Amino acid sequence: MYDKICKTCGASLSEFYRTYMLGCPECYKNFHEEIVSALKKIQGKTYHVGKTPKVSKVDRELFSEYERLIKEREEATISGKFSRINDLTAEMNDLAEELKRRGIL
């Protein structure tokens, strides 16, 4: 079997198999099938499965409160409690600002 060579940087497929490193961005295009096959063998997947960022207990509680306010506002809308809708909307807006500041919304 011949050794496939990147037309841009001259890196070879055998180098990739030896080091698992590529020479340039074009290598990804030139060796695509081989890279995908190697990833399946090594990792079992061909896509990145990152870690979920940790969310603090306070963040979860704030978000739960936000969701509770949404449901309560929907109920107030259905029952026609318009003054309550305004109060809930104001609370939701304040909480939404805090959640945005924390990077949650």
MOPAC internal coordinates of N, CA, C and O (Angstrom, degrees):
PM7 1SCF
backbone

  N    0.0000 0     0.00 0     0.00 0    0    0    0
  C    1.4565 1     0.00 0     0.00 0    1    0    0
  C    1.5250 1   109.27 1     0.00 0    2    1    0
  O    1.2310 1   120.66 1   -41.21 1    3    2    1
  N    1.3017 1   116.34 1   138.79 1    3    2    1
  C    1.4578 1   120.24 1  -179.09 1    5    3    2
  C    1.5208 1   110.12 1   -80.54 1    6    5    3
  O    1.2310 1   120.57 1   -21.68 1    7    6    5
  N    1.3373 1   116.52 1   158.32 1    7    6    5
  C    1.4618 1   122.14 1   179.13 1    9    7    6
  C    1.5207 1   108.18 1   -93.11 1   10    9    7
  O    1.2310 1   120.51 1   -62.96 1   11   10    9
  N    1.3074 1   116.62 1   117.04 1   11   10    9
  C    1.4593 1   122.32 1  -179.89 1   13   11   10
  C    1.5305 1   108.59 1   -69.75 1   14   13   11
  O    1.2310 1   120.63 1   -42.85 1   15   14   13
  N    1.3309 1   116.39 1   137.15 1   15   14   13
  C    1.4705 1   122.32 1  -177.30 1   17   15   14
  C    1.5304 1   109.33 1  -121.69 1   18   17   15
  O    1.2310 1   120.64 1   -42.49 1   19   18   17
  N    1.3423 1   116.37 1   137.51 1   19   18   17
  C    1.4656 1   121.34 1   175.06 1   21   19   18
  C    1.5229 1   108.42 1   -69.99 1   22   21   19
  O    1.2310 1   120.49 1   -50.98 1   23   22   21
  N    1.3190 1   116.66 1   129.02 1   23   22   21
  C    1.4643 1   121.73 1  -178.62 1   25   23   22
  C    1.5216 1   112.38 1   -69.16 1   26   25   23
  O    1.2310 1   120.20 1   157.32 1   27   26   25
  N    1.3316 1   117.23 1   -22.68 1   27   26   25
  C    1.4605 1   120.78 1  -175.86 1   29   27   26
  C    1.5200 1   112.74 1   -87.14 1   30   29   27
  O    1.2310 1   120.40 1   129.54 1   31   30   29
  N    1.3422 1   116.85 1   -50.46 1   31   30   29
  C    1.4703 1   119.14 1  -173.16 1   33   31   30
  C    1.5177 1   114.36 1  -112.30 1   34   33   31
  O    1.2310 1   120.18 1   168.40 1   35   34   33
  N    1.3265 1   117.27 1   -11.60 1   35   34   33
  C    1.4554 1   120.13 1   178.77 1   37   35   34
  C    1.5228 1   114.66 1    85.59 1   38   37   35
  O    1.2310 1   119.83 1  -176.94 1   39   38   37
  N    1.3228 1   117.92 1     3.06 1   39   38   37
  C    1.4692 1   120.44 1   177.58 1   41   39   38
  C    1.5252 1   108.73 1   -66.79 1   42   41   39
  O    1.2310 1   120.99 1   -32.47 1   43   42   41
  N    1.3179 1   115.72 1   147.53 1   43   42   41
  C    1.4599 1   119.10 1  -177.85 1   45   43   42
  C    1.5252 1   111.14 1  -106.63 1   46   45   43
  O    1.2310 1   121.81 1   -21.04 1   47   46   45
  N    1.3086 1   114.13 1   158.96 1   47   46   45
  C    1.4545 1   120.45 1   177.58 1   49   47   46
  C    1.5270 1   110.14 1   -65.39 1   50   49   47
  O    1.2310 1   120.15 1   143.92 1   51   50   49
  N    1.3220 1   117.31 1   -36.08 1   51   50   49
  C    1.4691 1   119.43 1   178.52 1   53   51   50
  C    1.5302 1   111.04 1   -64.40 1   54   53   51
  O    1.2310 1   119.93 1   146.38 1   55   54   53
  N    1.3532 1   117.74 1   -33.62 1   55   54   53
  C    1.4732 1   120.98 1   174.74 1   57   55   54
  C    1.5208 1   109.92 1   -62.56 1   58   57   55
  O    1.2310 1   120.70 1   136.82 1   59   58   57
  N    1.3363 1   116.26 1   -43.18 1   59   58   57
  C    1.4618 1   120.16 1   179.27 1   61   59   58
  C    1.5238 1   110.35 1   -59.62 1   62   61   59
  O    1.2310 1   120.08 1   133.77 1   63   62   61
  N    1.3422 1   117.45 1   -46.23 1   63   62   61
  C    1.4634 1   120.37 1  -179.52 1   65   63   62
  C    1.5320 1   111.67 1   -64.55 1   66   65   63
  O    1.2310 1   120.54 1   149.18 1   67   66   65
  N    1.3222 1   116.57 1   -30.82 1   67   66   65
  C    1.4676 1   120.79 1  -179.35 1   69   67   66
  C    1.5218 1   111.62 1   -78.18 1   70   69   67
  O    1.2310 1   119.77 1   138.90 1   71   70   69
  N    1.3430 1   118.05 1   -41.10 1   71   70   69
  C    1.4690 1   121.66 1  -171.88 1   73   71   70
  C    1.5294 1   113.89 1  -111.81 1   74   73   71
  O    1.2310 1   120.57 1   164.15 1   75   74   73
  N    1.3248 1   116.52 1   -15.85 1   75   74   73
  C    1.4692 1   122.77 1  -172.24 1   77   75   74
  C    1.5233 1   111.72 1    57.00 1   78   77   75
  O    1.2310 1   120.91 1  -148.54 1   79   78   77
  N    1.3055 1   115.87 1    31.46 1   79   78   77
  C    1.4633 1   122.28 1   176.10 1   81   79   78
  C    1.5214 1   108.25 1  -123.91 1   82   81   79
  O    1.2310 1   121.10 1   -32.28 1   83   82   81
  N    1.3259 1   115.49 1   147.72 1   83   82   81
  C    1.4570 1   121.57 1   178.79 1   85   83   82
  C    1.5151 1   109.49 1  -109.67 1   86   85   83
  O    1.2310 1   120.69 1   -21.96 1   87   86   85
  N    1.3252 1   116.28 1   158.04 1   87   86   85
  C    1.4549 1   120.40 1  -175.94 1   89   87   86
  C    1.5186 1   115.27 1   -85.90 1   90   89   87
  O    1.2310 1   120.11 1   150.08 1   91   90   89
  N    1.3414 1   117.40 1   -29.92 1   91   90   89
  C    1.4638 1   120.56 1  -176.91 1   93   91   90
  C    1.5276 1   109.26 1  -160.54 1   94   93   91
  O    1.2310 1   119.91 1    -9.20 1   95   94   93
  N    1.3275 1   117.78 1   170.80 1   95   94   93
  C    1.4702 1   119.99 1   179.00 1   97   95   94
  C    1.5334 1   113.58 1   -59.42 1   98   97   95
  O    1.2310 1   120.11 1   148.71 1   99   98   97
  N    1.3129 1   117.39 1   -31.29 1   99   98   97
  C    1.4709 1   120.61 1  -179.91 1  101   99   98
  C    1.5249 1   111.79 1   -67.52 1  102  101   99
  O    1.2310 1   120.07 1   156.05 1  103  102  101
  N    1.3325 1   117.48 1   -23.95 1  103  102  101
  C    1.4678 1   120.61 1   177.62 1  105  103  102
  C    1.5255 1   110.55 1   -57.67 1  106  105  103
  O    1.2310 1   120.62 1   144.53 1  107  106  105
  N    1.3391 1   116.42 1   -35.47 1  107  106  105
  C    1.4616 1   119.82 1   179.64 1  109  107  106
  C    1.5288 1   110.68 1   -60.52 1  110  109  107
  O    1.2310 1   120.59 1   142.04 1  111  110  109
  N    1.3241 1   116.48 1   -37.96 1  111  110  109
  C    1.4676 1   120.26 1   178.60 1  113  111  110
  C    1.5260 1   110.63 1   -75.13 1  114  113  111
  O    1.2310 1   120.55 1   134.51 1  115  114  113
  N    1.3295 1   116.55 1   -45.49 1  115  114  113
  C    1.4610 1   120.96 1  -176.00 1  117  115  114
  C    1.5271 1   113.38 1   -67.11 1  118  117  115
  O    1.2310 1   120.23 1   146.60 1  119  118  117
  N    1.3368 1   117.16 1   -33.40 1  119  118  117
  C    1.4656 1   121.37 1  -176.75 1  121  119  118
  C    1.5305 1   112.34 1  -111.85 1  122  121  119
  O    1.2310 1   120.30 1  -158.77 1  123  122  121
  N    1.3172 1   117.04 1    21.23 1  123  122  121
  C    1.4693 1   121.32 1  -172.17 1  125  123  122
  C    1.5310 1   113.22 1   -50.14 1  126  125  123
  O    1.2310 1   119.91 1   126.10 1  127  126  125
  N    1.3159 1   117.78 1   -53.90 1  127  126  125
  C    1.4697 1   121.04 1  -176.74 1  129  127  126
  C    1.5207 1   111.28 1   -60.39 1  130  129  127
  O    1.2310 1   120.45 1   138.36 1  131  130  129
  N    1.3157 1   116.74 1   -41.64 1  131  130  129
  C    1.4559 1   121.04 1  -178.73 1  133  131  130
  C    1.5310 1   111.69 1   -68.98 1  134  133  131
  O    1.2310 1   120.63 1   142.00 1  135  134  133
  N    1.3445 1   116.39 1   -38.00 1  135  134  133
  C    1.4685 1   120.88 1   178.96 1  137  135  134
  C    1.5247 1   109.55 1   -64.91 1  138  137  135
  O    1.2310 1   120.17 1   133.81 1  139  138  137
  N    1.3257 1   117.28 1   -46.19 1  139  138  137
  C    1.4644 1   121.41 1   179.97 1  141  139  138
  C    1.5245 1   110.04 1   -60.10 1  142  141  139
  O    1.2310 1   120.28 1   135.51 1  143  142  141
  N    1.3133 1   117.07 1   -44.49 1  143  142  141
  C    1.4594 1   121.34 1   179.33 1  145  143  142
  C    1.5317 1   111.30 1   -61.81 1  146  145  143
  O    1.2310 1   120.64 1   136.75 1  147  146  145
  N    1.3333 1   116.39 1   -43.25 1  147  146  145
  C    1.4680 1   120.61 1   179.22 1  149  147  146
  C    1.5264 1   110.85 1   -64.84 1  150  149  147
  O    1.2310 1   120.05 1   138.43 1  151  150  149
  N    1.3348 1   117.50 1   -41.57 1  151  150  149
  C    1.4716 1   120.84 1   179.01 1  153  151  150
  C    1.5241 1   111.23 1   -61.71 1  154  153  151
  O    1.2310 1   120.51 1   138.85 1  155  154  153
  N    1.3244 1   116.63 1   -41.15 1  155  154  153
  C    1.4642 1   119.92 1   178.91 1  157  155  154
  C    1.5237 1   110.39 1   -61.48 1  158  157  155
  O    1.2310 1   120.43 1   138.28 1  159  158  157
  N    1.3282 1   116.78 1   -41.72 1  159  158  157
  C    1.4658 1   120.61 1  -179.66 1  161  159  158
  C    1.5275 1   111.61 1   -68.66 1  162  161  159
  O    1.2310 1   120.36 1   137.98 1  163  162  161
  N    1.3267 1   116.92 1   -42.02 1  163  162  161
  C    1.4659 1   121.38 1  -174.68 1  165  163  162
  C    1.5260 1   111.74 1   -77.73 1  166  165  163
  O    1.2310 1   120.26 1   130.27 1  167  166  165
  N    1.3288 1   117.10 1   -49.73 1  167  166  165
  C    1.4629 1   121.34 1  -171.54 1  169  167  166
  C    1.5226 1   114.30 1  -106.76 1  170  169  167
  O    1.2310 1   120.36 1   164.19 1  171  170  169
  N    1.3078 1   116.91 1   -15.81 1  171  170  169
  C    1.4516 1   119.73 1  -177.02 1  173  171  170
  C    1.5190 1   113.12 1    83.89 1  174  173  171
  O    1.2310 1   120.25 1   169.21 1  175  174  173
  N    1.3241 1   117.13 1   -10.79 1  175  174  173
  C    1.4660 1   122.38 1  -179.61 1  177  175  174
  C    1.5278 1   108.80 1  -135.87 1  178  177  175
  O    1.2310 1   121.23 1   -21.16 1  179  178  177
  N    1.3226 1   115.24 1   158.84 1  179  178  177
  C    1.4638 1   119.17 1   177.12 1  181  179  178
  C    1.5160 1   111.37 1  -112.65 1  182  181  179
  O    1.2310 1   120.52 1  -165.65 1  183  182  181
  N    1.3225 1   116.62 1    14.35 1  183  182  181
  C    1.4592 1   120.71 1   178.57 1  185  183  182
  C    1.5188 1   108.50 1  -134.14 1  186  185  183
  O    1.2310 1   120.98 1   -21.43 1  187  186  185
  N    1.3197 1   115.73 1   158.57 1  187  186  185
  C    1.4576 1   121.43 1  -177.29 1  189  187  186
  C    1.5244 1   110.57 1   -81.63 1  190  189  187
  O    1.2310 1   120.99 1   -49.04 1  191  190  189
  N    1.3193 1   115.72 1   130.96 1  191  190  189
  C    1.4548 1   121.36 1   174.65 1  193  191  190
  C    1.5216 1   106.04 1  -114.58 1  194  193  191
  O    1.2310 1   121.28 1   -83.81 1  195  194  193
  N    1.3219 1   115.16 1    96.19 1  195  194  193
  C    1.4607 1   120.04 1  -177.05 1  197  195  194
  C    1.5112 1   112.08 1   -81.10 1  198  197  195
  O    1.2310 1   121.70 1    -6.64 1  199  198  197
  N    1.2991 1   114.35 1   173.36 1  199  198  197
  C    1.4553 1   120.40 1   177.58 1  201  199  198
  C    1.5198 1   109.07 1   -83.11 1  202  201  199
  O    1.2310 1   121.11 1   -31.30 1  203  202  201
  N    1.3111 1   115.48 1   148.70 1  203  202  201
  C    1.4551 1   121.13 1   175.76 1  205  203  202
  C    1.5169 1   108.07 1   -81.10 1  206  205  203
  O    1.2310 1   120.15 1   -48.92 1  207  206  205
  N    1.3288 1   117.32 1   131.08 1  207  206  205
  C    1.4605 1   118.07 1   179.18 1  209  207  206
  C    1.5205 1   110.55 1   -62.67 1  210  209  207
  O    1.2310 1   121.59 1   -36.81 1  211  210  209
  N    1.3139 1   114.56 1   143.19 1  211  210  209
  C    1.4576 1   119.55 1   178.90 1  213  211  210
  C    1.5230 1   109.43 1   -73.58 1  214  213  211
  O    1.2310 1   121.03 1   -46.39 1  215  214  213
  N    1.3163 1   115.64 1   133.61 1  215  214  213
  C    1.4563 1   121.88 1   178.30 1  217  215  214
  C    1.5206 1   106.61 1  -113.07 1  218  217  215
  O    1.2310 1   120.83 1   -47.50 1  219  218  217
  N    1.3042 1   116.03 1   132.50 1  219  218  217
  C    1.4593 1   119.53 1  -177.10 1  221  219  218
  C    1.5257 1   111.16 1   -71.29 1  222  221  219
  O    1.2310 1   121.33 1   -17.95 1  223  222  221
  N    1.3212 1   115.06 1   162.05 1  223  222  221
  C    1.4595 1   121.07 1   178.04 1  225  223  222
  C    1.5297 1   110.27 1   -60.16 1  226  225  223
  O    1.2310 1   120.62 1   139.47 1  227  226  225
  N    1.3185 1   116.43 1   -40.53 1  227  226  225
  C    1.4685 1   121.17 1   179.22 1  229  227  226
  C    1.5274 1   109.94 1   -62.20 1  230  229  227
  O    1.2310 1   120.26 1   136.35 1  231  230  229
  N    1.3421 1   117.11 1   -43.65 1  231  230  229
  C    1.4635 1   120.83 1   178.70 1  233  231  230
  C    1.5313 1   110.91 1   -60.03 1  234  233  231
  O    1.2310 1   120.76 1   135.37 1  235  234  233
  N    1.3365 1   116.16 1   -44.63 1  235  234  233
  C    1.4700 1   119.88 1   179.15 1  237  235  234
  C    1.5272 1   110.96 1   -62.26 1  238  237  235
  O    1.2310 1   121.01 1   137.80 1  239  238  237
  N    1.3346 1   115.66 1   -42.20 1  239  238  237
  C    1.4670 1   119.55 1  -179.96 1  241  239  238
  C    1.5270 1   111.22 1   -64.71 1  242  241  239
  O    1.2310 1   120.57 1   138.38 1  243  242  241
  N    1.3351 1   116.51 1   -41.62 1  243  242  241
  C    1.4649 1   119.97 1   178.33 1  245  243  242
  C    1.5233 1   110.75 1   -62.43 1  246  245  243
  O    1.2310 1   120.69 1   136.79 1  247  246  245
  N    1.3355 1   116.28 1   -43.21 1  247  246  245
  C    1.4585 1   120.00 1  -179.70 1  249  247  246
  C    1.5298 1   110.72 1   -66.55 1  250  249  247
  O    1.2310 1   120.23 1   140.40 1  251  250  249
  N    1.3269 1   117.16 1   -39.60 1  251  250  249
  C    1.4705 1   120.74 1   177.16 1  253  251  250
  C    1.5243 1   110.62 1   -61.62 1  254  253  251
  O    1.2310 1   120.83 1   138.96 1  255  254  253
  N    1.3276 1   116.02 1   -41.04 1  255  254  253
  C    1.4646 1   120.60 1   177.83 1  257  255  254
  C    1.5297 1   110.17 1   -63.14 1  258  257  255
  O    1.2310 1   120.45 1   139.23 1  259  258  257
  N    1.3349 1   116.74 1   -40.77 1  259  258  257
  C    1.4617 1   121.63 1   178.19 1  261  259  258
  C    1.5295 1   110.19 1   -60.68 1  262  261  259
  O    1.2310 1   120.54 1   134.04 1  263  262  261
  N    1.3354 1   116.57 1   -45.96 1  263  262  261
  C    1.4665 1   120.49 1   178.70 1  265  263  262
  C    1.5322 1   111.07 1   -63.60 1  266  265  263
  O    1.2310 1   120.28 1   141.84 1  267  266  265
  N    1.3349 1   117.07 1   -38.16 1  267  266  265
  C    1.4657 1   121.27 1   178.34 1  269  267  266
  C    1.5267 1   110.36 1   -62.18 1  270  269  267
  O    1.2310 1   121.04 1   137.51 1  271  270  269
  N    1.3429 1   115.62 1   -42.49 1  271  270  269
  C    1.4654 1   120.25 1   179.22 1  273  271  270
  C    1.5255 1   111.42 1   -63.70 1  274  273  271
  O    1.2310 1   120.58 1   141.63 1  275  274  273
  N    1.3169 1   116.49 1   -38.37 1  275  274  273
  C    1.4739 1   120.43 1   177.70 1  277  275  274
  C    1.5278 1   109.84 1   -60.02 1  278  277  275
  O    1.2310 1   120.80 1   131.28 1  279  278  277
  N    1.3344 1   116.07 1   -48.72 1  279  278  277
  C    1.4717 1   119.95 1  -179.49 1  281  279  278
  C    1.5226 1   111.05 1   -63.02 1  282  281  279
  O    1.2310 1   120.70 1   137.24 1  283  282  281
  N    1.3341 1   116.27 1   -42.76 1  283  282  281
  C    1.4645 1   119.74 1  -179.64 1  285  283  282
  C    1.5286 1   110.98 1   -64.01 1  286  285  283
  O    1.2310 1   120.61 1   141.99 1  287  286  285
  N    1.3387 1   116.43 1   -38.01 1  287  286  285
  C    1.4655 1   119.51 1   178.19 1  289  287  286
  C    1.5302 1   110.90 1   -66.15 1  290  289  287
  O    1.2310 1   120.45 1   140.86 1  291  290  289
  N    1.3397 1   116.75 1   -39.14 1  291  290  289
  C    1.4654 1   120.07 1   176.76 1  293  291  290
  C    1.5285 1   110.82 1   -60.92 1  294  293  291
  O    1.2310 1   120.85 1   137.00 1  295  294  293
  N    1.3370 1   115.98 1   -43.00 1  295  294  293
  C    1.4661 1   120.27 1   178.81 1  297  295  294
  C    1.5298 1   110.90 1   -64.45 1  298  297  295
  O    1.2310 1   120.53 1   139.00 1  299  298  297
  N    1.3371 1   116.59 1   -41.00 1  299  298  297
  C    1.4670 1   120.67 1   178.76 1  301  299  298
  C    1.5275 1   110.50 1   -64.53 1  302  301  299
  O    1.2310 1   120.56 1   143.63 1  303  302  301
  N    1.3209 1   116.53 1   -36.37 1  303  302  301
  C    1.4685 1   121.04 1   178.67 1  305  303  302
  C    1.5285 1   110.17 1   -64.81 1  306  305  303
  O    1.2310 1   120.85 1   134.62 1  307  306  305
  N    1.3287 1   115.97 1   -45.38 1  307  306  305
  C    1.4669 1   120.76 1  -179.54 1  309  307  306
  C    1.5285 1   111.04 1   -62.34 1  310  309  307
  O    1.2310 1   120.92 1   139.93 1  311  310  309
  N    1.3357 1   115.85 1   -40.07 1  311  310  309
  C    1.4739 1   119.24 1  -177.17 1  313  311  310
  C    1.5274 1   112.88 1   -88.39 1  314  313  311
  O    1.2310 1   119.89 1   179.85 1  315  314  313
  N    1.3353 1   117.81 1    -0.15 1  315  314  313
  C    1.4587 1   121.37 1   174.78 1  317  315  314
  C    1.5219 1   115.37 1    75.00 1  318  317  315
  O    1.2310 1   120.02 1  -154.49 1  319  318  317
  N    1.3286 1   117.56 1    25.51 1  319  318  317
  C    1.4750 1   121.61 1   179.00 1  321  319  318
  C    1.5311 1   108.70 1   -88.63 1  322  321  319
  O    1.2310 1   121.20 1   -99.70 1  323  322  321
  N    1.3244 1   115.30 1    80.30 1  323  322  321
  C    1.4577 1   121.18 1  -170.44 1  325  323  322
  C    1.5234 1   114.04 1   -67.26 1  326  325  323
  O    1.2310 1   119.43 1   143.24 1  327  326  325
  N    1.3193 1   118.68 1   -36.76 1  327  326  325
  C    1.4698 1   119.19 1   178.87 1  329  327  326
  C    1.5306 1   109.78 1   -67.44 1  330  329  327
  O    1.2310 1   120.38 1   144.75 1  331  330  329
  N    1.3359 1   116.88 1   -35.25 1  331  330  329
  C    1.4756 1   120.48 1   177.75 1  333  331  330
  C    1.5293 1   109.88 1   -67.68 1  334  333  331
  O    1.2310 1   120.34 1   143.06 1  335  334  333
  N    1.3178 1   116.95 1   -36.94 1  335  334  333
  C    1.4705 1   121.05 1   178.35 1  337  335  334
  C    1.5249 1   109.70 1   -58.84 1  338  337  335
  O    1.2310 1   120.42 1   134.84 1  339  338  337
  N    1.3310 1   116.79 1   -45.16 1  339  338  337
  C    1.4702 1   120.58 1   179.89 1  341  339  338
  C    1.5218 1   111.43 1   -62.28 1  342  341  339
  O    1.2310 1   120.20 1   136.95 1  343  342  341
  N    1.3462 1   117.23 1   -43.05 1  343  342  341
  C    1.4664 1   120.97 1   179.14 1  345  343  342
  C    1.5291 1   110.90 1   -63.00 1  346  345  343
  O    1.2310 1   120.99 1   134.53 1  347  346  345
  N    1.3273 1   115.72 1   -45.47 1  347  346  345
  C    1.4667 1   120.39 1  -179.40 1  349  347  346
  C    1.5229 1   111.19 1   -64.52 1  350  349  347
  O    1.2310 1   120.25 1   139.83 1  351  350  349
  N    1.3222 1   117.13 1   -40.17 1  351  350  349
  C    1.4651 1   121.16 1   178.85 1  353  351  350
  C    1.5201 1   110.61 1   -61.82 1  354  353  351
  O    1.2310 1   120.50 1   137.76 1  355  354  353
  N    1.3271 1   116.65 1   -42.24 1  355  354  353
  C    1.4683 1   120.45 1   178.36 1  357  355  354
  C    1.5257 1   110.39 1   -63.36 1  358  357  355
  O    1.2310 1   120.16 1   136.43 1  359  358  357
  N    1.3451 1   117.30 1   -43.57 1  359  358  357
  C    1.4688 1   120.92 1   177.72 1  361  359  358
  C    1.5258 1   110.60 1   -61.93 1  362  361  359
  O    1.2310 1   121.09 1   136.60 1  363  362  361
  N    1.3378 1   115.52 1   -43.40 1  363  362  361
  C    1.4661 1   120.08 1  -179.76 1  365  363  362
  C    1.5226 1   111.41 1   -62.54 1  366  365  363
  O    1.2310 1   120.21 1   138.32 1  367  366  365
  N    1.3226 1   117.21 1   -41.68 1  367  366  365
  C    1.4641 1   120.72 1   179.89 1  369  367  366
  C    1.5225 1   111.13 1   -62.86 1  370  369  367
  O    1.2310 1   120.40 1   137.06 1  371  370  369
  N    1.3445 1   116.83 1   -42.94 1  371  370  369
  C    1.4655 1   120.40 1   177.62 1  373  371  370
  C    1.5242 1   110.98 1   -62.07 1  374  373  371
  O    1.2310 1   121.13 1   134.18 1  375  374  373
  N    1.3257 1   115.45 1   -45.82 1  375  374  373
  C    1.4595 1   120.35 1  -179.28 1  377  375  374
  C    1.5301 1   111.12 1   -66.81 1  378  377  375
  O    1.2310 1   120.37 1   142.45 1  379  378  377
  N    1.3212 1   116.91 1   -37.55 1  379  378  377
  C    1.4667 1   120.92 1   178.30 1  381  379  378
  C    1.5233 1   110.76 1   -62.08 1  382  381  379
  O    1.2310 1   120.09 1   140.23 1  383  382  381
  N    1.3195 1   117.43 1   -39.77 1  383  382  381
  C    1.4710 1   120.74 1   177.55 1  385  383  382
  C    1.5212 1   110.70 1   -61.42 1  386  385  383
  O    1.2310 1   120.57 1   136.43 1  387  386  385
  N    1.3274 1   116.52 1   -43.57 1  387  386  385
  C    1.4709 1   120.75 1   178.78 1  389  387  386
  C    1.5282 1   110.80 1   -64.31 1  390  389  387
  O    1.2310 1   120.46 1   137.51 1  391  390  389
  N    1.3230 1   116.72 1   -42.49 1  391  390  389
  C    1.4645 1   120.48 1   178.88 1  393  391  390
  C    1.5272 1   111.26 1   -64.92 1  394  393  391
  O    1.2310 1   119.99 1   142.07 1  395  394  393
  N    1.3200 1   117.63 1   -37.93 1  395  394  393
  C    1.4714 1   121.14 1   176.46 1  397  395  394
  C    1.5191 1   110.42 1   -64.99 1  398  397  395
  O    1.2310 1   120.87 1   138.20 1  399  398  397
  N    1.3249 1   115.95 1   -41.80 1  399  398  397
  C    1.4654 1   120.75 1   179.66 1  401  399  398
  C    1.5334 1   110.36 1   -61.22 1  402  401  399
  O    1.2310 1   120.80 1   145.03 1  403  402  401
  N    1.3237 1   116.09 1   -34.97 1  403  402  401
  C    1.4642 1   121.44 1   179.88 1  405  403  402
  C    1.5322 1   112.12 1   -84.13 1  406  405  403
  O    1.2310 1   120.31 1   175.96 1  407  406  405
  N    1.3409 1   117.02 1    -4.04 1  407  406  405
  C    1.4640 1   120.92 1   178.69 1  409  407  406
  C    1.5165 1   114.02 1    79.25 1  410  409  407
  O    1.2310 1   120.35 1  -156.56 1  411  410  409
  N    1.3239 1   116.94 1    23.44 1  411  410  409
  C    1.4603 1   120.88 1  -177.67 1  413  411  410
  C    1.5202 1   111.67 1   -98.37 1  414  413  411
  O    1.2310 1   120.02 1   147.49 1  415  414  413
  N    1.3049 1   117.56 1   -32.51 1  415  414  413
  C    1.4771 1   121.41 1   176.66 1  417  415  414
  C    1.5066 1   109.62 1  -108.01 1  418  417  415
  O    1.2310 1   120.10 1   180.00 1  419  418  417

